[in-house]
Amino acid sequence: MLVKMITGVLATLMALGFFVVPILKLKDPALIGVIVIGVVLMLVDLAQKLRSKED
């Protein structure tokens, strides 16, 4: 469980770090919306995986 949480948070932080550059350089509202939706879906998936009993 702890390994899942650490790797999930690390992956989320790495993805956010990767997406910061296009957001700052392009500043396109449509691109920002797609990235925000993707990050929200990533966080929902992480929460579901942490709540599952499969290990």
HELIX and SHEET records of a PDB file:
HELIX    1   1 LEU A    2  LEU A   26  1                                  25    
HELIX    2   2 PRO A   29  ARG A   51  1                                  23    
END                                                                             
